[in-house]
């Protein structure tokens, strides 16, 4: 009975190559590449939003968040290259918004989307990719900190201001 429960749990938590409905699930390398690309895009986006921040202290906090994201991406890139080969870095334009408050809301939403992806695949990645557990734990801790900082910055920003 215990083996049956473990098998069912594994089926729920571990994505298969092709699901019963014919939809292709992501391999561990695909997931790591997507996490790398999303984190990289978010770092670029936050850095560009820092350039438009209305106050120097806000800009500095945003730049620190972006730098931390780029730093963890170096480790992710090494893991991916060891599994898959060279990683292409794709540039995407930052999300547009009419003011600083909306830009930070977008950063927070993108941060949460990345956290959702990590939550969905973290168990299978740890099980299937050697040496990724510490990096994912550090990434999760960093994301929690970034989410907190973004919420703090959002609460002090003025949503009514027409800042560019």
Phi, psi and omega in degrees: 000318180298320178297321179297318179295318177297320179296315179298316179298317178299320178297324180286321187268334183258115180292138177268167179298310178230126180280173182299330181273009176086002180278133180284125175271170185267139174283165177304321179294319177300316180296313180298320177297318180294317177299315179301312183293318179295318180293320178295314179297319180294321177298315178297318181296314180295321178298316179293326177290330176296323179296334182260001183296143184285340183231142182301322181292327176291317179300318180296316179296320178294320179297321178296319178299313180299318180296319178296321179295318179293326179295314179292331179294332176299317179292318178300318180299318178299316180297314181296317181295326176293329181272325196234328187118192184303147180250129175274135176263124181256133177264133175231142180294147179293156179296140180271146175203158186276341178211173184301316181300314180293325178297317180290326175300317178297318177301316179296318178297318179292324176298316180293324177296320177293320177298320178298317178299314179299317180299321183292323187248358185303314182301312181291325179296315180298322181286326189258343184240111180294139176081005183267343186301312181296319180296318179293322177296317177296320178297316180296316178298316179297317180296321177299316178297316181294319179299317177300313181296318179296319178298318178299315180295323179294321183293333179266350179280152180264109183291342182273346184290145177263048179287145180267000000 
